[in-house]
Structure formats: structure tokens, C-alpha cells
Amino acid sequence: KMEKTLIAKIEDVLPDTINPGRLKHTLGVVEAAKYLAQKYKENIFDAEIAALLHDFAKDYNEEQLREYIGQHDIIVDNILMKTYELLHGKVGASIARIEFGISNQDILNAIENHTTGRRGMSNLEKIIYLADFIEKGRKYPGVEQLRKLADENLDEAVLMALNNTISYVINTGKLLHPNTLYARNEILYETKNIRGIG
């Protein structure tokens, strides 16, 4: 009951908070996240709430994000400060906690880390990270392959998404957040039992 009320409250304010294109994307992520949560036996309400809020702060401009971070004493590393398009995860998690009263740390982590991933991701974090890439509105080379993999193996799919992100960031010459590398190496290490180089 409580979850339903919370979901209704978020759905009520979303159209005034994010642009129509992002709203469509968000609802696509909700659909994908609920599907994956059911498939991988995670809490569907938690997945829905995290998906609804994952891009809540995405339409904030750089100034608004920095201002929010300053006002709420959010700890941000220098790479995040330089790549402000990654900041909306941290700000979104803070808004989820303060404005929507969400205290479930797993949901907050899933919102916070959906852009970078991190070491020690929970299944819910993996689901939100992945749903963001495979929701039905996404059209990019390799998305079909990723959708297929997401249906077969959560870790393998997250690994592919992380690899895609790392390649993309390197190719665009942007700063790569170390959490993305940590997440990738950890999953690779655990799933492939791989040896280091040298």
C-alpha cells in the first residue's frame, strides 16, 4: 500500500520535473526494470521506484546541480565535478531521500549509481543500470544483443553494458569515472575467473 502511494506521488510530479522525451524514456526504464526484477527475483516495487526516480535530476543544469550539491553537503569527487552529466545520480538519490522520504539504501544506491556503476553492485543496482540501456526507446548499435543477453544472464549483460560505456567514453574523449572500471573488473573477475595481465 505504502509503495503504491509513493509511486503515485512520484508519477504525479514527474511530468513537471523532466521533459517529455525524458519522461517517455523513464517510463520505458520502469517497464524494463520491472521485467528484470521479476525475472531475477528482486522486489518489483523497489525496481519501479528506483526507475521512476533515476533521471529525476537529469534536467537540472550544471549550475542547479552544483548548487544542490553545495546546499546538501553531498560528497563529490573531482571527476564527478568535472563531468556534471554524471551528477544527476547523486542529486537524484538525495531528492529521493529528502523529498520522497525513501530510506531504503538499495533504492538510493540504484539511483545514485545508475550512470557509473560501482564495485559491489546489488542486483537492484544492476537492474536499474541495465534497464536504462535496454528500455524499448533505446536505439543504438548493439542494443538488441544487449537486450537478448539481459534476458539470459544479468551479470553478463551488465558487463557488456559497462564495456560499451567504457568504449564510448574513451572514444568521445571524456573523463571515465573509476567506479565504472571497478564495476567492470569486479564482474569480469567473478564471472570469467580471469587472470590479470602479466
matplotlib code that plots the C-alpha trace (Angstrom):
import matplotlib.pyplot as plt

x = [0.0, 2.7, 4.7, 1.6, 1.1, 4.7, 4.7, 1.6, 3.2, 6.3, 4.3, 2.3, 5.4, 7.5, 5.8, 6.6, 10.2, 11.6, 11.0, 8.5, 11.3, 12.9, 9.5, 9.0, 12.5, 11.8, 8.6, 10.5, 13.1, 10.3, 8.9, 12.3, 13.2, 10.0, 10.5, 14.1, 13.1, 10.5, 13.0, 15.8, 13.5, 14.1, 11.5, 9.4, 8.2, 11.8, 12.7, 9.8, 10.6, 14.3, 13.5, 10.9, 13.5, 16.7, 16.7, 14.7, 17.5, 18.7, 17.1, 18.8, 21.5, 25.1, 24.5, 21.4, 23.3, 26.3, 24.1, 22.1, 25.3, 26.6, 23.4, 23.1, 26.8, 26.9, 30.4, 31.5, 34.9, 36.8, 35.9, 32.2, 32.6, 34.2, 31.6, 28.5, 26.2, 27.1, 26.0, 22.2, 22.5, 23.8, 21.4, 18.5, 19.3, 19.4, 16.0, 14.6, 15.6, 14.7, 11.6, 10.1, 11.2, 12.9, 15.1, 15.8, 19.5, 19.3, 16.9, 19.0, 22.2, 20.4, 19.5, 22.9, 25.0, 22.9, 25.3, 28.6, 28.0, 30.4, 32.1, 29.8, 26.6, 23.4, 21.1, 18.7, 21.6, 22.4, 18.8, 18.4, 21.8, 20.8, 17.2, 18.5, 20.3, 17.7, 14.4, 12.4, 13.1, 16.8, 18.2, 21.9, 24.2, 24.3, 21.1, 19.4, 22.3, 22.3, 18.5, 18.9, 21.8, 19.7, 17.2, 19.7, 22.3, 22.2, 25.9, 26.9, 24.5, 25.8, 29.3, 28.5, 26.8, 29.8, 32.2, 30.0, 30.1, 33.9, 34.5, 32.0, 33.6, 37.1, 36.0, 34.4, 37.5, 35.6, 36.7, 35.9, 34.7, 36.8, 33.7, 32.8, 36.1, 35.8, 32.4, 33.6, 36.7, 34.8, 32.1, 34.7, 36.8, 33.8, 32.1, 35.0, 37.6, 40.0, 43.7, 45.3, 47.8, 51.5]
y = [0.0, 2.4, 1.7, 2.3, 5.7, 6.6, 5.6, 7.7, 10.7, 10.4, 9.9, 13.0, 15.3, 13.7, 15.5, 18.9, 17.9, 16.3, 17.0, 14.9, 12.9, 12.0, 11.1, 8.6, 7.2, 7.0, 5.0, 2.7, 2.2, 1.4, -1.2, -2.8, -2.6, -4.3, -7.0, -7.7, -7.5, -10.2, -12.3, -12.1, -12.3, -8.8, -6.6, -5.2, -2.1, -1.2, -1.5, 0.7, 3.4, 3.5, 3.5, 6.4, 8.5, 7.5, 10.6, 12.9, 15.5, 15.0, 18.2, 20.3, 22.4, 22.4, 25.4, 23.9, 20.6, 22.3, 24.5, 21.5, 19.6, 22.6, 23.1, 19.5, 18.8, 16.0, 14.5, 14.5, 13.6, 15.7, 13.6, 13.9, 17.7, 17.8, 15.6, 17.2, 15.0, 12.2, 14.3, 13.8, 10.3, 11.7, 14.6, 12.3, 9.9, 12.9, 14.1, 10.6, 10.6, 14.1, 14.9, 11.4, 10.1, 7.0, 5.3, 2.0, 2.2, -0.2, 2.0, 5.1, 3.3, 2.2, 5.8, 7.2, 4.7, 4.2, 6.3, 4.9, 1.5, 0.7, -2.1, -4.4, -3.5, -5.2, -6.9, -3.9, -1.6, -3.9, -4.0, -0.2, 0.3, -2.2, -1.1, 2.4, 0.9, -1.5, 0.2, 0.0, 3.6, 3.0, 2.7, 2.3, -0.4, -3.5, -2.7, -5.9, -8.0, -6.4, -7.0, -10.6, -11.0, -9.2, -11.9, -14.7, -13.5, -10.4, -10.2, -10.9, -8.2, -5.6, -6.5, -5.8, -2.5, -1.4, -2.4, -0.4, 2.6, 2.5, 2.3, 5.1, 7.4, 6.7, 7.3, 10.6, 11.7, 12.3, 11.5, 8.0, 7.6, 5.0, 3.4, 2.2, 0.4, -1.1, -2.4, -3.9, -5.5, -7.0, -8.6, -9.8, -11.3, -13.0, -14.3, -15.2, -16.2, -14.2, -13.6, -10.3, -9.2, -10.0]
z = [0.0, 1.0, -2.1, -4.3, -2.7, -3.1, -6.8, -7.4, -5.8, -7.9, -11.1, -10.2, -10.1, -12.9, -15.8, -14.3, -13.4, -16.6, -20.3, -22.3, -24.1, -20.8, -19.3, -22.1, -21.5, -17.8, -18.3, -20.6, -17.9, -15.4, -17.7, -18.3, -14.6, -13.5, -16.1, -15.0, -11.3, -11.9, -13.9, -11.4, -8.3, -7.0, -5.3, -8.2, -6.2, -5.4, -9.0, -10.1, -7.5, -8.4, -12.2, -11.8, -9.9, -11.7, -14.0, -11.7, -11.6, -15.2, -16.5, -13.8, -15.5, -14.3, -12.0, -10.4, -9.8, -8.2, -6.1, -4.8, -4.0, -2.1, -0.1, 0.9, 1.6, -0.9, -1.2, -4.8, -6.2, -8.7, -11.7, -10.9, -10.5, -14.0, -15.7, -14.4, -16.6, -14.0, -11.1, -11.5, -9.9, -6.6, -6.7, -7.6, -4.7, -2.3, -3.6, -3.3, 0.4, 1.3, -0.8, -1.1, 2.3, 0.8, 3.3, 1.5, 0.9, -2.0, -3.9, -3.1, -4.3, -7.5, -8.3, -7.3, -9.3, -12.4, -14.5, -13.4, -11.7, -8.8, -7.0, -5.1, -7.0, -5.7, -8.1, -7.9, -8.9, -11.8, -12.9, -13.0, -14.6, -17.3, -17.7, -18.6, -21.6, -22.9, -22.5, -25.6, -26.8, -27.0, -30.5, -30.8, -32.4, -30.2, -28.2, -29.5, -28.5, -25.0, -24.6, -25.5, -23.0, -20.3, -20.7, -20.2, -17.6, -15.5, -14.8, -18.4, -19.6, -17.1, -18.1, -21.7, -20.9, -18.8, -21.7, -24.1, -21.8, -21.3, -25.1, -25.8, -23.1, -24.4, -28.0, -27.1, -25.2, -22.0, -18.4, -17.4, -13.8, -12.0, -10.5, -14.0, -14.3, -10.8, -11.6, -14.8, -13.4, -10.4, -12.6, -15.0, -12.2, -10.7, -13.8, -16.0, -13.4, -15.5, -14.8, -14.8, -17.5, -17.0]

ax = plt.figure().add_subplot(projection="3d")
ax.plot(x, y, z, "-o")
ax.set_aspect("equal")
plt.show()
